[in-house]
């Protein structure tokens, strides 16, 4: 095969559009504003938010509905065994609640060391097509636990499901009086937009 023939079969990645770049910047601005709004939250408040998003998605009705939606949209996976699988979220919550993540998290007086936790920043969450629900709730619990925000980039084959999961997560935060923009999602996911999010 000639070099010309080989080069004709290579797909060239498209660059990000101005509209996509502006969208990424807007989501980042909103996420950072939400983080600033929760900067004063104490451990008890953060843990309450983690419980809220976990229970909002792990209850049997919602978990079953979102799982079936994911399978129907992507054509992948199975909705069988839903009651057992939803316990994964509660296990993630249990582990998160056992950890300190706000203020002083460890003191070693014999060495003169005090460790403080602080937010890492806005997280770009790339989602698999096969299991967006547990992945998104896991990332959300861990982000909120550290007073970070997360912007999800769903797989195009599970975009509608991801947007619905984000709607449920945001509603749970809103009911607690927390900024819903701690959880955001790309409405029109693309590889260039996901790359842009991870680079800023």
N, C-alpha and C positions, 0 to 999 in steps of 0.2 A: 504494500500500500504506500502511496506517495505521501510526502509531507503535506502537500496541498489537500489530499483526501483526508488525512488525519485531522488537520486543522479545521476542516469543514464540519467535522463531527463534534468538535469541542464547543460546549456551551459557554458563552462569555457572560459572567455575572453582570447584571445591570446595576447601575449606580443608583443611589438613593435620590428620590425626587425632592424638590424644594418643599412640596406639601408634606411629604413624610418627615423631612427634617424638622419642619415647624411643629408637626404633631408630636414628635419625640421630645422636643424642647418644652412644649406645653405640658405634657405628661410629667416630665421631670420637675418643672416648676411647681405643679400642683402637689406632687409627692413630697417635695422638700418643704412646702408650706405646711402640709399635714404633719410632717415630722417636727417642725418647729412648734406646732400647736400642742404636741404631746410631750415636749421636752421636760416639762415639770411633773409628769406622771410618776407616781411612786410604784413600788413593786406590787402592792395590792391592786392598784388600778390596772396595771399592765396584765396581771394574771386574770383579772375579771374579764378583760377584753379577749384574752386567749380562750377562756371558757365559753364566752359568747359565740365566737366564730366556730368553735368545735361543736357545740351543741346545735347551732343553727344548721350545720351540714351533716352531723352524725345521727340526727334523729332518724328513725326508720323510714318515715314517709319521704323526707327530703333526700336522703341518701339513695333510696330506691329510685325515686324520680330522676335524679341527676345521673345515676348510673345507667338507667335505661335510655336516657337522652343521649348519653355518650356513645353507647353501643349502636343505637339507631342512626346517629349522625355519621359516625366513622365507619360503621360496618365491621368493627373490630372488637374483640373481647366478648364477654358474656355477662348477662345480668343475673345469672344464677349465683346463689350463695351470698346475696346482698346482705342479709342480717349479720352474717359472720364477718364480712369484710369491713363493715362500718366501724367495727371495734378497733381497726387500725388507727382511726382518727383519735379515738379516746385514749389509746396507748401513747400516741404522740403527745397528746395533751398532758397525760399523767407524767411523762418524762420531762416535759417542759416545766410543769409546775414544781418539780423537785429541784429546780435550778434557780439560783439567784442571778438576776441580770440587770439590776438597777443599783446605782450607787456603789458602795463598798461591797465587793463580792468575796474578798478573802483578805485576811490579815495574818502576817507572819512576824509577830513582834520580836522574836529572837533574831530575825534578820533585818528588822527595820523596814519591812515591805508591806505596803497596803495596795491592793489591787482594786481599781475602779472599772466598772463597765461603762461603755459609752456606745452610742449607735455607730454602725459602720457606714451607713449611708443608704441611698436608694438601691434596691436590689432589682436586677433584671432577671425575671423568672421565665426561662424557656421551658415550654411544656411538651411532654410526649403526647402522641395521639392516643396511646393505649390506656392511660390512666390519669386523665387530667384532674379528676376530683380529689383523690387522696394527695396527689402531688401539690395541688394548689393550696389545700388546707394545711398541709405540712409546712409549706413555705410561708404561708400567712401567719400561722402560729409562731413560727420561729422568728419571723420579721418583727411582729408586734411585740414579742417577748423582749426584743432588744430595742424597741422604739424606732425601728426602721420602717420604711415603706417598701412596697413591692409593686413592680409593673410587670404584668404577665404578657408574654408573647406566645399565643397559642398556635398549635399546628393548624393549618387551614382546614383540615378534615374534622377538627373538633372545635372550631371557632364559636359556633352558637352555644355549645355546651359550656365552654370557658366563660363566655359573656354572662351566661345565666348563673354560673357558680360565683362569679364576681359580684353579680347583683345580690345574691344571697349573703355573701360575706360583707358587702358594704351595708346592707340593711341591718345586719347584726351589729356592726359597729355604730351605725346611726342610732339604734335603739339604746345604746349605752352612752350616747352623747359624745362619741369620739368622732374625729374627722373620717368621713368615708373614703377620702383620697389616700388613706394609708394603703388601700388596695385599688389598683388600676389595671386596665387591660387594653391592649391594642385592639381597636375596632376592625382594622384592616391589616392583619399581620402579613409581613413579607420578610424575606431574608435580609434585604438591605436595611429595613427598619429595625429588625432585631439586632443586627450588627451595630447600627447607630446607637441604640439604647445601651448596649454593652460597652460602648466606647466613651460615653459621656458621663 
